[in-house]
Amino acid sequence: MHGTDGNLIDSPFMTRIIFRDLAPVSEVERQLALHARDRLLDDAVEELPHLIDEASLALFGITQRDTFYWALPDPIRARYSRAEWEDQFDVLGHYSRDPNAQWAAFDLDLRCEEGGRLHCLEVFGRQLVCALRGLHPQAVIAFAEGKRAEAA
């Protein structure tokens, strides 16, 4: 299943997904918080990009690298100019009082426990947009499948 606006919103089995509660997200978020406070050991700093990529593949089927214009499959690049492609991710730069305002329509909660924006949105945001909008042929919302099974 490819993640698109329609198939996520119209699904009768969708329940709110608390992004921070997903194991890969929780681990990356914890590591990023430690790194931001300069409390991450050197070995862990070196491993962080690998952890992020592994988590991204588990969550979305693609990594952030896969979302860059130069890395896109030829049929996708033929459909968009570089500027048009990058315009797809403008939503990631929009800030509001409610950091979850743009994600709630997809039954996603992308807030931290204090109600702020998750750190990991910086490293998972592009993949999330690709999966939600069906922009990349390999991008999926892999974590939604488990929630559908739980709801059924």
ABEGO torsion letter per residue (X at the ends): XBBBAAAAAABAABBBBBAAABAAAAAAAAAAAAAAAGABBAAAAAAAAAAAAAAAAAAAGBBAAAABAAABBAAAAAABBAAAAAAAAAAAABBBABAAAAAAAAGBBABBAAGBBBAAAAAAAAAAAAAAAGABAABBBAAAAAAAAAAX
